[in-house]
Amino acid sequence: MSFTVAIIGRPNVGKSTLFNRLVGKKLALVDDQPGVTRDRREGLAKIADLSFTIVDTAGLEEGDVASLSGRMRAQTEAAIEMADAIFFMIDARTGVTPTDRYFSQLVRRSGKPIILLANKAEGKAGQAGAIEAFELGLGDPIPLSAEHGEGIPELYDSLREALPEETALPAEFEEEIESPLVLGDEEDGSELDASKPLRVAVVGRPNAGKSTLLNRILGEERLLTGPEAGITRDSIAVEFPYTRRDGAVRKVKMFDTAGLRKRANVQGKLEKLAAADTLRAVRFAEVVVVLLDATIPFEKQDLTIIDLVAREGRGLVIGLNKWDLTPDPNRRLLELREEADRLLPQVKGTPVVPVSGLTGAGLERLMEAIFKVHETWNIRISTGRLNRWLGPVIEKTPPPAVSGWRIKIRYMTQPKARPPHFVIFGNQLDELPTSYERFLINGLRETFALQGVPIRISTRNSKNPFDKGGRRIR
């Protein structure tokens, strides 16, 4: 049976380090600076035969409910409420502090099983603090070193004792069997697998309203929000079922990311780590929603982010947030869609969807655009259809000659999707102008409705079969 454990403690005691240790990946940002973690992050933890959900939380601090620290504490309290057990962590090198004593009362009132962890207990320096943890009245402390992996066997035994029913049997996982898709020359297809969650990353400049938008989609205050820019640091993944207009239910895994500023404005190690985490989320995603502030859209940084998404080969949807603040919305939307096609020729026709994270307007259109782009990103076009289109195009607009030699395009095929990748076969293709490649890409996009996805084209020259030296055919 699966269960959930939340890691609770004051800032900088090593909660994120333990989280990374248990999930086996460096998912949470870790730094010596206190207060790095702000949102709660979930992951699949494994200790021997135990598999469970582990929740990393913000460090507990006292503060006004409306303040940033107060909102962070509310997220932590929500994690305590949903957990089956709690890891309460202290810093063994610092010893028990008044803050530890205060918040130990908070977790005790939850009524959940509590496992007391004295982290950083390696060496003599941490032994005294581990012994001092007895005074919290939360049971025997486990001396632990999340950094070096010491104390994990004792943690396993404590989990078994704290949750005997949940840990009685190991979790069972069903293996997903993928069947290969075989395509004939006259058969279109898709690499879409609806059984797997659709991975969507929401990116943009700081304070564009990414966390607010995701909270509105989820229907709960799952992510930390506020007027301060740059609240989000970690890329937080949230998985949920979404019911489409036609009634079909699809699993979606959305990533809330830190805002991306210009490289010259990125300061400090922590912001660099947050930016790197955002880029990792983009590479992991299948579709990326670039969220713009509708009051100041298409700033230079917005265009840089969109170009990054296109170069990474992800599906793209542009969201215009704060649309409720836009005067004359109908006329403004037409202007911005024209501006998007002009400024972003590499992803011409990308859906531009007005939304409001505050009121919830446009969210259904945004989700349907995401699903449509994902289907397009997975599409495979048969060789027959491609060449029935290509023949008349080349006949009407042939590629230009180079140094008196004619560039001859023989045929085209699509060997890969995700994103669509086309290969042109012929002679002298090394000399094919970039402008002609762009002409073919625009034709493919318009004819086969490939809006919202980058298109890749590569070339292969034919070789003279009678030439042992392998010279290309002229």
Secondary structure, DSSP 8 states (H G I E B T S, - for coil): ---EEEEE-STTSSHHHHHHHHHTS--S---SSTT---S-EEEEEEETTEEEEEEE--------TTSHHHHHHHHHHHHHHH-SEEEEEEETTT---HHHHHHHHHHHHTTS-EEEEEES--SGGGHHHHHHGGGG-SS--EE-BTTTTBTHHHHHHHHHHH-TTTTSS---------------TT--EE---TTS-EEEEEEESTTSSHHHHHHHHHTS--S---SSTT---S-EEEEEEEE-TTS-EEEEEEEE------GGG--HHHHHHHHHHHHHHHHH-SEEEEEEETTS-S-HHHHHHHHHHHHHT-EEEEEEE-GGG-SSHHHHHHHHHHHHHHH-GGGTT--EEE--TTT-TTHHHHHHHHHHHHHHHTEE--HHHHHHHHHHHHHHS----BTTB--EEEEEEEEETTTTEEEEEEESGGG--HHHHHHHHHHHHHHTT-TTS--EEEEEE-B-TT-TT--B--
